[in-house]
Amino acid sequence: MNASPVSKILFRKPNAAEDLMNPFPMLTTTWLKAPPTHIYLPLAHAIITCVKEVAIPLHLSAERERVASRFSWVILLCFFASGASGLIYQVIWVRMLILTFGSTSFAISAVLTAFLGGLALGSFLFGRRADKATKPLLLYSALEAAVGIYGLLVPLIFPLLAPVYRALWQTFDLSFYGISIVRFLLASLALIAPTALMGGTLPVLSRYYARAQDRLGASVGLLYSINTFGAVFGVAASGFLLIPLFGVKATTLIAAVTNLALALLVLIPARAAGEIGNRKKENSIEAPLNDSARPKAKEKNLARTNEREPRAGKEEALSSFAIKLVLASFALSGFAALTYEVVWSRILTLIIGSSVYAFSIMLTTFLIGLAAGGMIISRFVDRLSKKVLTLCAIQVLTGLSAFAGLYLFPELPYLFVRLYRSFSDSPLAVLIFARFLLAALIIFIPTLLLGAVFPLVVKIYNASASRVGRLVGNAYSINTLGAIAGSFASGFILIPILGLKNTLVLASSLNILLGLALLLAVKQVRRRNVGFAGLCIVLLLAAVISARPAWNVSVMSSGVYRYAPSLVDLNRRQFFERYNKGGDGEAVFYKEGLTATVAVQKQENHFILKVNGKPDASTAGDLPTQTLAGHLPLLFKEKADNALVIGLGSGVTLGSVIQHQVGRVTCVELEQAIVEASHFFDQVNNRPLEDPRVKLVVDDGRNHITITPDRFDVIISEPSNPWLSGVSNLFTQDFFRIGASRLKADGIFCQWVQIYEMPPQDVKTLVRTFHSVFPNVYVFRGAEGDLLLTGSLQEKKIDLELLRRKLSDPKIGADLKRIGIENVHDLLARFHLGPNEIASYTGSGPLNTDDNALIEFQAPKRVGFAGSSTVTANEAELALRAEGVEAYLDHKIVAPIDKANFHLDLALALIKRENLRDASYEAMRSLKIAETARGHSILGEIRLAMGQEAEALQNWRRALELDRRHFNTIVNLAKFYLVKQQYQRAQEYASQALQIDPNSARAHHLMGLSLEAMGKSQEAVVEYRIVERDEQYVRAIPRFFFHLGVALKLSGQFEEAEKYLKRYLETNPKDYEGHYELGQVYAIIGDEEDDYLKLHDAIKQCQRALELKQDFALPHLTLSKIYRRLAMDAHAESELELFRKLSKQQAQ
């Protein structure tokens, strides 16, 4: 037999002595070297080619053998394509129904249960029908055609569910469990017909293909593996190619056309087999025995039936109990398999992320293992004489291999970093393949073993060749029911109660226990051997339960899929030390919730909320965005009776909302664990869940906004990043349209958009999509890397008087002050774009919709690779189109001087935000409107900060020409010359400033600094004492007490110096100069008073200064003098040598 070229590449040549039904030796490693995009098509082609050459039904009449030999490849090609279309449907239909029912765990479970339940029902029903069919190929053709027709009707059927779902919820005010039942019933109504038809294809085709009982296991195993490899292709094609390129609807159409094409293609072998046309009846499949021709024994007594059947070789005799035990183990094996899938997916999400590609990788890996396991076992399953014993061994090995993964999981974060280091410069396909390898480390071996179970069970369970359909249908449906139970129990019961690790231990133990139970069904093994094997299994089980490894939650929540670039220089020891020693913060909360793994980490005085390893909120960097998101839409509305917040997170946004006079606030949060974690932020979030106006709903935000009858004055959507699967549904045009429909006529919708790890074209797509629904859009800055969009259906202007009135409210003002917004100009300094500029900024281009899922598939390609450069690029694109906020003010500023001052106030606010570019622009706009001394003074400050000294001096001189007594300009000049170490000139300008305003703390401070620098410490202390009276100014100058302490030291007032330096270090404990100066004070006091305790305190302070700055020379000199005073000459010389060495280095 000549192998095809592809077979030669992917498979070793079969041994000529091997039976024709055993054509699949182990795969070589060749295909492992290929990128994933080049694996699936060659693999499928190779499988089909190999099957065409050697896999044909046996024991047929000469005519039918010729027909089967000629067209067997068509049958298997059809089943490969059927598996592909089936998984495409699963991906697409679950995706579409989740948009209707929500992405809560219960909603997803309802949809998946309906899908799997339909498969089980179809397999059960059509398994019985297949045995009565004389034309199974025609029946198979009809099933494929019916599935294809339904696929074409999906765009018409699924949209009908949403209004029914909404009407039932609103009419009956359903409870949580009531709405869960409705979801399941509607999902079942939508999916039961097509999934039942899909479920019927395996038993029907098995009835045609597996007619030889002595080759039943091989035939069914081959069909199963071919179909599963098709499923692999379907998952990979839909997740990596079809949906990104063509969208959801077109992908559904492709799957439907595939089914219809299969229905037509299978008619070719059907006609050749005599199922169509005028062929003689003997060429068709033999009809099953009728009731009168069947043996008189009870049909359910499978043991007696088996005893009467001819066997291919000597096999163990099985009782009815033994066969039932095998079937029960198959159901529980399905339970364990889906439990593994759920747990693995949740854990791997922490390592490779939550993007749509990550989930496609995990499912593809899972299915490859199942398919490969089925294919390998099919080579020799029919020759096994101890099938139950083999099944026992497979169950035990499955449990052990799954348990071994517990020891691998803690290593995966570092392995991910190593893979990133190796492939960071490679094409995207290689990077995805690297993630695939990481998933395969955990998933492949257990699923390889699980895949071998189905052909074994079918062979053990078989009763007669004429009942193949029923046999396969029963086995498949039992396993699927177990899978349904495993999916539900793991997600809703086991993980919330036991956690991910213990749930995996439980599933592993279940497999091992199944192996022990199956020993009871083995009669041909001596009782002593059975007892010994059972004892070994029990000991293994005990070891599994007791030997659970410890996991460092900080390592598991490290989010390496995003932060790998910053970790590539660490070796394994350094990597784990970083997290074991709290380098990423102390984990104060960790919970594996229904939908996500939630952690709260404490870093110094800040808290960070992490969801699946990704920071989603914090009391540091994210605080401005979280706070402003709650205030921004309400600042623009005179009154708001009803508000909706989508996403609780840290609770900061919700806490900002309740600072306003809002009658009722609804907050929707998907994950209960986040609700618990939010209490770690109570010190900054105003404790919103304690406010009686707040109603917390634990549900999917999109689902709630879809079904609620309420209309809102304000809707605030603050989801996580748009590249996350599920979260991406809150960034589509379809969602924004739903949001717009739930707003009151003058309502405002506020959307948080992240621009880090998002290139400008993706950000523009999101803004363009938002603008396609809301014609009146404003864009504001949040924290660095964040935008806040406000959208409304009616035209809205910015009412300055309303803003001033709102900001004057004590509660609102205090809440905004903590993020640097103290007045209207501080708020407007965060303005980016208004309605007039949005279209020119976004330009023409595609929109992000539920159908094309553009951002969901596009954005993950940059995660972990693009950094702050994307923020810079996005900021530049926004600035390019910005025309300023003045055009959007409700009341135009008429007087030129008022306009000029408005722009100067904006410039000052922008200086506070360190946005010098825009501040310079506003200052120059002010000078164009009206040339003022204030304008030149502020522009001079900005230019000096930008390093433009000559231009700054020019502006200040012009300011003094316009107003010789302009206080701020004089102060600026005093500060300028002080920095330039021209202390006499600095003193002169400080003196002029004091003549204008004798009470100015700022002027006295500059005078004191100038005097201190000139060696006039006593006079400097007098100036500092005057400054000290202005507590507000002192609080704003962090180093004031440092300067006062140093001046007191230089003036000989050592005890006073000690007091102020210690006061300074209380708020600035990491200032090395502060520790050094305090050490010097202690050294002087200790030397003068012979106080050795003070000298030791001086040593401690100097050593602390050196810990903070190792190349600081002066502490070594002070230490040398102290050690000399303590007669520690060796130490003194050592410190003196270090001082000289560092001084020389710094001089060079």
N, C-alpha and C positions, 0 to 999 in steps of 0.2 A: 504494500500500500504506500503510495507516494503522499507525503505530508505537504500541505500548502506552505508557501513561503512564510506566512505569518505564524503558522504552527511551529515551523522550525525555529523562529525567533523566540517565541514565548514558551514553548513546551519542549521537554525532552522527547525524543522519538520513542513511541510505545514499543515495548518488547513484543516481538512477534508471537511469543507464546501466550501473551495476555489475551483474555477474552475480549470480544469486540465491545462489550458493554463497559469496559474499564479503560477508557482512552485518556484519562486525565492524570498523568504523573504530576509530581510537585512542580510548581512554577519555579523557573529560574529567577535569579536576581536581576535579570536584564531590565524588566519593566520598572523595577524600583528606582532605577537611575533616571528615568524619564520624568520631566515635569508633569504635574497632574493633568494639564490640558492636553497632553499627548498620550495619556494612558487609556482613557475609557474607550475611544473608538477602536484602537488596535486590539484591546483586550476583548471587546465584544466580537469583533471580526474574527479573532483567533478562536474564541470559544465556538462560534457558529461554524467556522470552517472545519474545526476538529470534529464537531458533532456530525456535520454533513458526511465526513469521511468514514466515521466508524460507528456512530450511534444510530442504529435503526432497530425497529421492533423485531423481535425474534419469534420463531415458531409460528410463522404465517404460511398460508398456502403460497405456491410459487408465484401466482399472479399478484397476490397482495404483497408479497415480499418485494417484488419488483417495484410496485407502486410506492411502498413505504420507503424503500431505499432511495427512490428518485426524489421524493418530496419530504423526507424527514427534516431536512434543513429548513423548509418552509414553516413547518409546525414549530420548530424551536425558535426560528427567527420571530415568528408571531408572538411566542410567549415571552421572549426577551423584550420585544417592543411593548407588549402588554404590561409587563412589569414596569417599564420606563414610564408609560403614560399613567399607570396607576399611582406612582409616587409623585408625578407632576400634579395630578389631580389632588392628591393629599396635601401637598405643599400649598397649592393655589386655593383649594376650597377651605382649608383651615384658616388660611390667611384672610380670605374674604369674609368668612363667618365671624372671625374675631373682630373685624371692623364693625360688625353689627352687634355682637354680644359682649364685646370688651375683651381685654387681655388679662383678666384676673385668672387665677389658677382654676377656679371653679368653672369659669366660662370656657377656658381652653380644654379642661377635662371633659366638659359636656360635649364639645365638638368632637374631640378625639374618641370619646366613648361611643358616640353615635357612629363615627366612621368605622371604628374597629368592630362595633356591634353589627353593623351592616355586613362587613366582611364575614364575620362568624355565621350570621344567619344565612347568607348566600351560600357559603361553603356547606352548611348543614343541609339546606333544602336542595340545592342543585346536586349535591353528592348523591342523594337518593334518586333524583330525576335522571342523573347521568347513567345509572345502572339500567334504567328502563329504555334509554334512548338507543335506537338502532342506527342513528346518524349523529354521532357525537360531534363531528366536525361542523355540521350545519348548526347544531345547538351552540357550539362555541362561536361560530360566526354571528349568530343572532345575539349572543351576549355582548360581543364586542361592538356590534352595530348599535345596540340599545344604549351602551355606555357612551358611545360617540354622539348619538343623537342628544342624550341628556347633556353632554358637555357643550353642545351647540346651544342648548336652551338655558344654560346657567345664567348668562347675562340677563335673561328675562325672569328667571325663577328667584334667584337670591335677593334681588332688590325688593321683592314682595314681602320678605320676612321682616324687614325693619319696621314698617308701619304697624304690622300685626304685633310685633314685640312691644313697640311703644304703646299701642292702644291697650294691651293687656296690663302692662305695668301701671299705666295711668288710671285705668278703669277700676282695677281691683286693689290698688295700693298694696301690692304683693310684698310679703316678707322676704328676707334673704333666701330662705329655703324655697319659698314659692317661686321666686324669680329664677332660682337655679333649676327648678323642675321645668319651668317654661322654656328656658334656654335649651335644656336637653331635648324636650319634645319638639321644639321647632328645628333644632339641628337634626334630629332623627327624621323629621318630616322631609327635610331638604336632602338628606344623605342616604336614607335607607334604601331607596330604589337603586341608585347607581352603585353603591358599595356592595349591596347584595349581588348585583350582577357581576361585579368584579370578583367577589368571593367565590362565585360559582365557576370561574374559569379553570382553576387548578383541578378540582375533582372531575370536571367534564373532560379536560384534555388528558388527565391521567387515565380516564376510562378508555380513551382511544389509544394512548401511547403505551400504557403499561398493561399489556394483555398477557404477558408471560409471567406466571407466578414466581418461577425461579429467578426472574430478573426484576421483580417488582420494586425492591428497594433501590436498585440502581436506576430504574426508569423514573420513579417518582423523585428520587434524589436529584437526578439530572434536571428534570423539569423545575424542581424547586430552586436549584442553584442558578439555572439559566434565568428564571423569573426574577430571582433576587439580584443577580448581576444587572438585569434590566432596570431594577429599582435603583441600584447604585447609579447607573447612567442617568436615570430620571432625576434623582436628587441633585447630582452634580450639574446636569444640563440646566435644570430650572434655576438653581441657586447661583451658578457662575456665568451662565450664558443667556438663557432664554428670557427670563424676567428683566435682567439689566438691558438687554438689547430691544426686546419687543413689548414688554409690559405684561401685566397680569392677564388681560383679556385676550391678547394675541397668543400668549402661551397656552391658555385654555383651548383656544381654537386649534392650535398645533396638536395638542393632545387628542382633541376630538377627531380631527382629521386622521390622526394616526390610528385611532380605533376603527374608524370607518374603512380605512385602507386595509387594516388587518382583516376585517370582516370580508372584504372582497378577495384578499390574497388567499385566505384559507379555503376559498371555494375551489381553487385549483387542485389541491390534493383531495378535497371532498369529491370532486367530479371523478378524479382518477380512481378513488376508492369505491366508486359506485353509489355514493350518496346522492348524486345528482344525475339526471339523464336516464338512459334506458339500459344501464348495465344490469347484469344479472344480480339477483338478490344475494347469491352466495358471496359476492365480493364485498358486501356491506358487513358491518360488525355483527357478530352473532348476537341474537336477542338473548336477554337474560332468561334464566329459568323462570317459568310461571310457578304459581303457588303449588299447583298439583304435582309439578315435577320436582319440587324441592324435597330435601330429606325431611322426614317426619320429626326429627329432633327439633327442639325449640331453637328459633333463630338466635336468641340471645346467648345460647350456650356456646360460646366461641371456642371453648376448649375442645368439645366433641367435634365441632366442625373442623378445627385444626387437625385433630387426630385423623380424620378421613381424607385430608388433602395430601396429595403427593408432595414430597419435599425434594429440594435440590440436593440436600445433604443431610447429615445427621444433625438435628437441632434439639435443644432442650424442650421437654414437654412442659407446657404452661397450663396452669389451672385457670378457671374463670377469674378467681381472685387475683391471680398474678397479672393477668391482662388488665384488669381494672386498676391494679396498682400502677402498672406502666402508664396507663392513660392519666391517672391522677398525677403521677410524677411529671407527665408532659404538661398538664395544666399548670402545676406549680413551677415547672421550668419556665413557662411563659410569664408567670408572675415574677420570678426572679429576674428574667431577662429585661422586662420593662422597668423593674426597680433599678437594675444596674444602669439602664439608659438614662433614667431621670437623675440618679445620683451622679453619674459620670458627667452628664451635661452641666449640672449645677457646679461641680468642682472645676471642670475644665473651663467654665465661664470665667472663673477667677484668674485663670492662667492665659487663655488665648482671647478673652474678651467676649462681649455679648452682641457682636455684630451678626448680620445675616450670614456672612461668610463663615464665622465661627460655628454657628449651628449647622450649616451645610457640611462643614468638615466633620463634625462629630457624627452626624447621621450617616454620612457617606462611609466613614470608617466602620461604624457599627454594621452596616449592611454588607460591606466587603467581607468582614469576618464571617457573617452568617452564610453568605454565598460560597465563600471558599471552603468553609466547613462542610456544607452540603455536597459540594463537588468532590472533595477528597473522600468522604465516607462512601459515596456512591460507587467508588471503584471496587470496593471489596465487601460491601454490606451483605450481599446475597451469599457470600461464601463463609460468612461468620457462623460458627456453630454455637457460640455463646453470646448471643446478641444482648441478652439482659445483663450479663456480667459486663459486657462492653459499655452498655448504657450506664451501669452503676459507676464504672471507672470514669466515664466522661463527666458525670454529675460531680463526682468528688474533685476531679481535676479542674472543673469550671469554678467550683467554690474556692479552691486553693489559689488559682491564678487570679481570680477577682480580689481575693484577700491580699495577695502580694502587691496589688496596686496601691494598697494603703501605705506601703513603705516607699513607693515611687512618687506618690503625689507631693510630699514635702520637697522632693528634689526637682519637681517640674519647673518652679519659678526660675531656679538657676539654670536649668537646661534650656529654658526659653531664652534667657539672656545669652547663653553660649551660641544658640542657633542664630539669634539676631546678629551677634558679633560675626558669625561666619557668612551670613547671607544678606547683610544689610544693604550691600551694593548690588544685589541680584535683582532680576525682574520680579514683578509682583507674583507671577505664577510660582516661582521658586520659593518665595517667602510663604505663600499659602501652603505649598507642599511641605515646608518645614513644620508648619503648624499641624499638618496632617500626620507627620511622623510622630510628633509629640503626643497627639491623641492616640495614635496606634500603639504606643508603648503601653498604654493602659487598657485599651479596648480590644485590640486585635485577638490576642490569645483566648480570652474568655468567650468572645463571640465566635471564634473559629470552632471552639468546642460546642457552643450552643447550636451552631449551624448543623452539626453532625447529628443532633438529636432527632430531627424530623424524619429523615430516611430510616433511621433505626426503629423508631416507634412504628412507622408505617409497616415495616417488614415484620415486626413482632406482632402487630395487630391484625395482619391480613388474614382473611378467612377463605376467600376464593377469588379467582381472577374476574369472575362476572360481577363481583361486588366492589370493584376497585373504587368507583366513584364515591360510594357511601363510606368506604373505609377512609379514604383521603379526606372527604368532607368532614367526617366525625373528628378525626385527629386534628385537622386544621382549626375547626371551630372550637374544640376544647382548649387548644393552645391559645387561641385568640382571646377566649373568655378569661383565661388566666392572665394574659397580658393586660386586659382591661382592668382587672382587679389590681394588678401590680402597679399600673400607672396611677390609679386613683389612690391606693393605700400609701404609696411612697410619697406622693406629693402632699396629701392632706392629713395623713395620720403619722406615718413613720418619721419623716424628716422633721416636722414641727416638734414631735415628742422626743425622738432619739437623737436627731442631728444627722448630718450627712455620713459621718464616719461610722456611727453605730448602725445606721440603716444598711450601709454596705456590709458590715459584719453580719448583720441579720440575714441578708440575702445570701452571702457566702455560706453561712451556717445552714441555710435552707437547702442549698445544693448538696452539701455534704450529707445532711440528713436524708435527702432523697436517695443518695447513693447507698446509705445504710439500709433504708427501707427496701430498695430494689434487691438487696441480697436475699431477702425473704422469698423472692420469686424464683431464685435459682435452685433447682433441684439436683442438677448434675454435679454440683460442687459438694464435696464431703462436708458434713456438719462441722467437723473440727476446723476445716479451712475457712468455712463461713464464719465461725466464731472468731477465729484469729483476724480475719479481714474486718469483721465488725468491730473488734476491739481497736484495731488500728484506726478505723474511721472515727470512733468515739474519741480516741486520743487526739486525732487531728482536730476534731471539733472543739475539744477543750482548749487546745493550743490556739486555735483561731479566736476563741472568745476571750482568752486571757492575755494574748500577746498583741493587743492593739497598740500601735505606735502613737506617740504623742505628736501633735501638730502645733506648730507655732502660728497662731492666728495672724500675727503681724506679717509673717512670710507669706501665708496664703492670701492675705488681703493686700499684698504689696503692689498689685496692678502692674505687673511687669509688661503686660501687653501695651502699656502706654509709656512706661518709664524705663524700658530697656536701654534706650540710648544713653541715659545717665548712669547706667550700672555696668556698662561693658568693660570698664577697666578693673573691675573687682574680680579677684579669684574666688574660688568656692568658699574658703575660710573667711575672707573679708566680706563676702556677700551675706553669709549667715550671721556673722558677728554684727553686721550693721543692724539687723533686725532683732537679734537676740539681746543686744544691749540697748534697745530702744531707740535706735537711730532714726526710725520712722515714727516714733512716738509710742506711748504706752497704750495698749488696747484696754479701754475701760468698759467697753460694751461689745458683745459679739453674739449675733443670733442668726440662725439659718431659718429664715421665714418661709412662707408659702411660695413666694415668687422670687426671692432674692436673698443673698447673704449680706447682712448689714453689720457694719462695725463702726464704732466711734473711737478715735484715737486722740490722745492728749499729747500735744507737742508744746512743751513749756507751759504757757498760760492760755494756749489756744486749743480748741476742739475741732476735729475734722470728722465729718460724716462720710463714710465710704459705703457704696452700694456695689456689690460684686467687684470689689477692689478699686473702684473709681471714685475719687472724691466728688461729692455732689453738693456739699455745703461746708462752710467753716465759719469760725468767728474772726478770721483774719482776712484773707484775700477776697473771699466771696461776699463779705458783709455789705459792701456798698451796693452790689447788684440786688442782693436779697432784700435789703431795706428799701431801696428806691423802687423796686418792682411793686411793693405794696403801696407806696405813696403816690407814684407818678400819675396813674389814671384818676385817682381820687382828688389830687391837687387841681385837676382841670375841670372838676365837676362841682357845681354849687351844692348839690345834694345827691346822696346815694342811699336808697332804701335797701337795696339787695345786691350783694356782691358774691362772686364765686371765685375761689382760688383752687386751681388744679395743681396738686402737688404740695405736700406739707413740708417735706425735707426737714430742715432744722427748726421750722416754725417761725423764722424771723420775718418772712414776708407776711404771713398771716398775722403775726403780732404787730406789724406796721399798719396793716389794714384796720385793725380795731382801735388804732389811735384816732381814727376819724369817726365822725358821727354817722355810722352806718347802722341801719336798723337790724339787718340780718346778714350773716356771713356763712356761706357753705364752703367747706374745705373737703376736697376729694383726694384721698391718698390710696394708692394701690396696695401698699404693703404695711401690714399691721406692725411688723418689726420696726419700721421707720417711725411709727407713732411712738413706740416705746423709746427709741433712740433720741427723739426730739427733746425729751426732758433733760438731756445732758446740756441742752442749749437754753435752759430756762433763764439763766442769768443774763441773756442778751435778747431773748425773743418775746419778752413781755408776757410770758405765760398765757398764750392765746387760748389754749384748750380749757382754761378755767373761766373764760368769759362766757356768760350765758347767751350772748348773741351768736356764738359760734356753734355750728352743727357740723360734726365730723362724719364723713361718709367714707367707709373703706370699700372702694370700688375703683374700677377703671374710669379715668377722667373722661375719656371720649364716650364711653358707654353712658355715663351719667348725664352728660350734656346732651346726648342723643335722646334719651327717654324722659328727661325731666320736663314737666309742663311749665316750669318757672321761667320768667324772663328777668334779666339782670341789668342793673345800671353799669356794672363793671365786671368783666371777666379777666382774671389774671392767670395766664398759663406759664408755669415755670418748670417744665420738664427737664430731664437730663439732656445729654447731647443727642442731636438728631441722627447720628450714625448708629445708635443703639437700636437693636431690633425691638419692636413694640413701641418704644418711645418715638420712633420715627413717624408713627401714625399721627402724632400731635403736631406735625410740621407740614401737612399736606393741604392742598387747596380744598379738598373735601372736608377736612376738619375745620378749617377756617370758615367755610360756608355754614357748617353746623353751628359754630360759635356765633356767627353773625345772626343766624336765625333765632338765637336765644338772647340776643341783646334787645333792650328797649330801643325806641327810635333814636334817642340821643346817647345811647350807651357807648362805652369805650372798651375795646379789647386790648389787653397788654400782653405781649409775647416776649419771653426771654430767648435770645439767640446767641449762641456761643460762636466766636470767630477764631478761636485758637484751633489749630489742627484742621482748619477749614480754609481752602484757597479762595481767593476773591470770587471766582466764578460760581462756587457753591453758595457762598453767602449772598451773592446777588440773586441766585435762583430762589433762595428762601425769601428774601425781601420782595422780589418780583411776585412770588406766589402770594405772599401776604397782601401786597398791593392790588392783586387781581380781584380780591374780595373786598378790601377796605380802601375806598378811593382817597380817604383822608388819613395819611400816614405820617407820623413823626418818628424820627430815630434819635435816641439818646444813648449816651455812654453809661455803662454800669461800671463795674471794676474793669481792670485791664483784661481785654479779651472777651468782653461781654457787651452785647447791645440790648437795648430795650426798645421794642416797637410798640407804639400805640396806634390803634386803628379805629376808625369810626365810619359809619355810613353817611353821616351828615358832616358838612363842613364845620370845622372847629378852629378857633383862634386861641392864642395864649393870652389869657386875661391877667395882666400884671397886678391889678388891684386884688383880684381873687387870690392870686398866689401870695401876695403880701399878707392878706388877712388869714389865710390858712397857715402860713409859716409863723405867724404871731401867736398861734394857739400853743400853749405851753407843752402839751403832750406831743403834738406833731413836731414842734420846733426842737424839743429835746431829743426825739428819736432821730431826726435828720442831722442834728448837730454832730452826732458821733461818727458820721461819714463825711463830715466837712461841709455840710450845707447849712449855712447860717442865715442866708438871705436869698432873695430872688435871683441875684446874679450868680451865686454859687450853683443854683439849680440850672440856670440857662447856660452856664459854662459847660454843661454836659450835653448840650444840644449838638446834634450832627447835621441832620437833614430834615426838611419839611416837605409838604405835599408837592411843591413846585419842582423839587429837585429829584424826587424818587425815580421818575421815569428815565431821566437822563443818567442817573447813577446805575440803575439796573440794566438799561438797554433792552434790546429784544432778546428773546431766548426761551428755553423750555420752562415749564412750571413743574413743581414737585406735586405729584398727584398720587392717590391711592393706587392708580393703575400702573404708572411707570416707576413708582418708588425710587425716583431718581437719586435723592440724597441718601437714602438708606443703603443703596448699592454703591454709590460713588464715594461718599465721604469716608467709609472705613478704610479705603485704600491708603489714606494719609495718616491714620492714627498710629502713633508710635514712631512716626518718621518726620512729620512736619512739626516744627516747634513755634517759638515766638515770632519767627520770620513771617508766618502767616498773619499774625496780629498786625505787624508793621505794614505788610502789604495791604491788608484790609483797611487799616487806618488811612493809608495814603490814598486809596481809591475813594474813600468817603470824603476826605479833605478836598480832593480834586473837584468834587461837585458841590461842595458847601458854599452857600451864599450868605449865611448868617441868619440869625433868628429874628431880626428886626421886621422883616416882611410879614411875619406871622403874628405880630402883636395885635391884640384886639383894639387897643387905642393907640393910634400913631403918635409918636413923639414929634412935636412940631418945632419947638424952639431949638436952634442950632446948638446952644450951649448945653441944653438938656440931652440932645442926641450925643454930643461929644462925651459928656459925662457917663451916659449909659454905656458907651463902648469902652470907656476907661474902667468902669466898674466890672465889666465883663473881663477885661484884660487882667485886672487884679485877681478875679476869681480863677482865671486860667493859670495865673502864676502859682496860686495855691495848689493847683493840680499838677504843677510842673509841666504844663503844656505851653512852653515858651513860644513855639511857632505860631499858634493861634493867638496867644496873648500879644505878640508883636503885630500881628495882622489887625487886631482890634484897636491897639494903640495908634497905629498909623491911620486907620479909618477915622479915629477920633480927631487926629490932627488935621486931616483933610477937611473935616466939617468945621472945626474951630481950633485955631492954634492957641494952646494954653500952656502955662508953666507946668500945670499938673500933668498934662499930656506928655511933655518933653521929659519930665522927671520920671514918670512911669516907664516910658520907652527907653530911657537911659538905664533904668534898673534891668529891664529885660535884655538889653543889648550887652550889658556887663555880664549877666548870667550866661549869655551865649558866647562869651569870650571876645566880644567886640568892644575893647576898652576905649579906643579912640572915638568911636561913634557914640559911646555912652557919655564921655566927657563933653563931646560936642552938644549932645542933647541937654546936658545939665547947664552948660554955659548959656545956651539959648533960653533955658527956663529962668535963669537968673537975670537975663536981659529983659525978659517979660515981667519978672517979679523978683526984685532983689532980696526980698525977705521971704522967699518961698521955703518954708520950713523943711519939707521932705527932701527937696533938692540939696539943701545945706547938710542935712543929716546923711544923705547918700554920699556926698563928697567926704564927709568926716569918716564914714565907714570905708570908703574907697582908699583914702590915704593911710588909714590904720592898717589895712591889709597890705598895702604897698610898703609898710614900715617907715612911712614918712610921718613920724609921730607928732612933730611940731605942727605941721599943717593940719593933721587930724585934730589936734587940740584946738587949733584956731577955729576950725569949722564947728567943732562941738561947742565952743564958747559962743559963737554966733547963734547957734541953735538955742542955747540957753537964754540968750538975750531976748529971743523972740518968744520962747515958752519956758520960763524958769522951772515949771513943774513937770517937765517932760522926763519921764523915767528913761526913755530911750536916749535922750541927749546926755543925761547924767551918766548913763551906762557907758556911752562912747567916751565921755570925758574920763571916767575911771579907767577904762582900758588904755587910753592914751597915756595917762599919768603913770599907770603901773608899768607900761612898756618903757617909759622914760626913767624908771627907777624911783619915782615919787610915790612909794607905797602908802605912806601915811595919808597923803592927799587922795589917793585912789580909794582908800578905805572910807574916807568921808563921803565920796561920791556914791560908793556902793551902798552905804548906809541909807542914803536918800532913796536910792532905787528900791531898797528892800521894803520900803513903806508901800509900794505899789504891788500888792500881792498878785493881781491879775497879770501884770507884766512879768513878774518873776516866774510865775507858772509857765509862761510862754517861752522862757529862755532856759533851756535845760541845763546849760553850763554856768548859770549865774553864780550858784553857790561855790562852784569850783573856783571861779575867778576871785570871789570874795575870800575864800579860804586861803588861796595862794597869796593874795595881798596881805592878809592878816599874818601869814607866816613870814613874809618878807619884812613886815613892819615889827616883828618880834612878839606878836600877840599869839603865842603858840596854842594855848588852851582854847582860845576862840577859833583859831584856825582848825584845830582838831574837831571842834563841834560842827563847823560848816562843811568840812570835807567829809565827815561821816554822814552828814545829812545829804550831801550830794551823792555819795555812793549807795545810799538806800534806794534811790531811784535809778541809778546808773551803775549797777554792780560790775559791769564788764568794761568799764573805762580804765585802761591801764595807767593813764596819767594820774587819775584820781587816786589809785592805790599807791602809786609812787610818791605823790606829794604827801599823802597821809603817812607813808613810811618815813619820809624825811622829817615830818613834824614829830613822830614818835622817837626818831633817832636823836633829834635835838633835845627833846624833853628828857629822854633817858640819859643822855650824856651829861646834861646840866644837873640833873637831880640824882645821878647814880642809881637810876631806876632800871634794874635789869629786866623787869617785866615789860617795860616800855620798849627796851631794846629788842627783846624777842618779838614784840608786836611789830616793830619796825621791820624785822627780818621777814615776818609773815607777809606784810604788805608788799615788800619789794619782790618777794618770791611770787606772790599773786600777780603782780604787774608783769613779771617775766613769763608766767604761764599764759597771759593774755597776749603778750607780744614778745616773742623769743629774741628778736634782734634789737631790743631796747637796751641801749648801752648804760644809761645813767643809773639804773638800779644796781648794777654790778659795782659801780664806784661807791655808792652808799653802803652796800653790803660789805665791801672791803674795809671801809672805815669802821663799821660796827664790829666786824670780826676782830679788827686790830684793837678796838676798845675792849673787847672781851678776851684778849690775849690768845686769839685763835689765828695765829700768824699764817699757818698753811692755807687755811680757808681764805684769809685776807689776800694773800698773794695770788691765789687761784682766781678770785673775783676781780682783782686788779688787772690780771692778764686778759681776762674775758672782756673787761671794759676797753682796754687798749686795742684788742683785736677788732671788736665791733666798731669802735670809733674810727679805726683806720679804714675798715670796709665802707662805712658810711661816707667818709671823706672822699673816697675814690668814686 
